[in-house]
């Protein structure tokens, strides 16, 4: 079994030691980073610290040195975003810090995505996300989308105030595994149920898993409207997406 001391990067060691409490998560992250090369650990550390310029520089150097793009994504960018997700879930960091880290991840992915697309590497799944009709709030939805991207999904963001018909059109066009809906207002929660019903009437319900979230939403409501799952916050939403896609 790998030990914390097997991780070369001091920032990553400190992050695991200080911010991850669950023994299973500690073990998983220690194993993950202990097997990763030091350059990948350095990319992850730069991402955790929100240094998008350094992530850009280190990713470029790794690619120039012959490191596989998939390795950089998995062992550097996604691994680093995993720590960010845990810290956000447990209240150690908040929305502004997550947005900074997400920007750093995008700096690295800007180099990785064209290579993966050209080589035919597929994402682990596709998620369509949108805030439902009548609701203009999208911060929570955006955070879930960022963490889903960090987990390896291709995310199609439909924005806010999304009509049921737009969800249906996107399902037909993108053939996603998962549809994610968000609502922040009690007055717009009902739009989730209306959207699910519209997807059913369009004959598309069996093609997708549907997850819902937002401040007024709970697991009981999600079950009542026929959703497949409910995420109480951004990290749990991303974890739910992985479970619904069969990758967790």
Secondary structure as UniProt FT lines:
FT   HELIX           4..6
FT   HELIX           10..19
FT   HELIX           23..35
FT   HELIX           38..48
FT   TURN            49..50
FT   HELIX           52..64
FT   TURN            65..66
FT   HELIX           69..71
FT   HELIX           72..78
FT   HELIX           79..89
FT   TURN            90..91
FT   HELIX           95..119
FT   STRAND          125..132
FT   TURN            133..134
FT   HELIX           139..150
FT   TURN            151..152
FT   STRAND          153..157
FT   HELIX           164..174
FT   STRAND          178..182
FT   HELIX           186..188
FT   HELIX           189..201
FT   TURN            202..203
FT   HELIX           205..207
FT   STRAND          209..213
FT   TURN            215..216
FT   HELIX           219..224
FT   TURN            225..226
FT   STRAND          229..231
FT   HELIX           234..244
FT   TURN            245..246
//
